Amino acid sequence: MKKLYYIDYPQEHIEGQMHKYRCVHCKVETTIINGRLEGHLPTCEYRIKLENAGYEVEPLDASENLVSHDADDFD
């Protein structure tokens, strides 16, 4: 099985950042996850739960340009 976007995971606000959120389980920012199951860490409770339910994880393509943690913040 596969969903178009995986956005139903619990999120928490990152303290001190106006518009930044992250997964409650793996603490990866939502901009890094980008609606993709493989955006969560392999040890993430949400990801493990969906993988066990039969959802497929696509390998990350090394050529994809993920959001950098060094990007400028304008909050």
GIGIWO-V210789 format. One record per residue. N is the residue number from 0. SS is DSSP state (a for helix, b for strand, c for the rest). OMEGA is omega in radians with two decimals (none if undefined). Layout:
# GIGIWO-V210789
N;SS;OMEGA, N;SS;OMEGA
This chain:
# GIGIWO-V210789
0;c;3.12, 1;c;3.03, 2;c;3.08, 3;c;3.11, 4;c;3.09, 5;c;-3.08, 6;c;-3.08, 7;c;3.13, 8;c;3.13, 9;c;-3.11, 10;b;3.06, 11;b;3.12, 12;b;3.07, 13;c;-3.07, 14;c;-3.14, 15;c;3.13, 16;c;-3.01, 17;c;-3.04, 18;c;-3.12, 19;c;3.12, 20;b;3.12, 21;b;3.09, 22;b;3.13, 23;c;-3.03, 24;c;-3.03, 25;c;3.09, 26;c;3.09, 27;c;-3.14, 28;b;-3.13, 29;a;3.11, 30;a;3.07, 31;a;3.12, 32;a;3.04, 33;c;3.08, 34;c;-3.07, 35;c;3.13, 36;a;-3.13, 37;a;3.04, 38;a;3.08, 39;c;3.08, 40;c;3.12, 41;c;3.14, 42;c;-3.10, 43;c;-3.13, 44;a;3.12, 45;a;-3.14, 46;a;-3.14, 47;a;3.14, 48;a;-3.13, 49;a;3.09, 50;a;3.11, 51;a;3.11, 52;c;3.07, 53;c;3.10, 54;c;-3.04, 55;c;3.06, 56;c;3.09, 57;c;3.10, 58;c;3.10, 59;c;3.10, 60;c;-3.09, 61;c;-3.12, 62;c;3.13, 63;c;-3.10, 64;c;3.13, 65;c;3.13, 66;c;-3.12, 67;c;3.05, 68;c;-3.13, 69;c;-3.12, 70;c;3.12, 71;c;3.09, 72;c;3.12, 73;c;3.13, 74;c;none
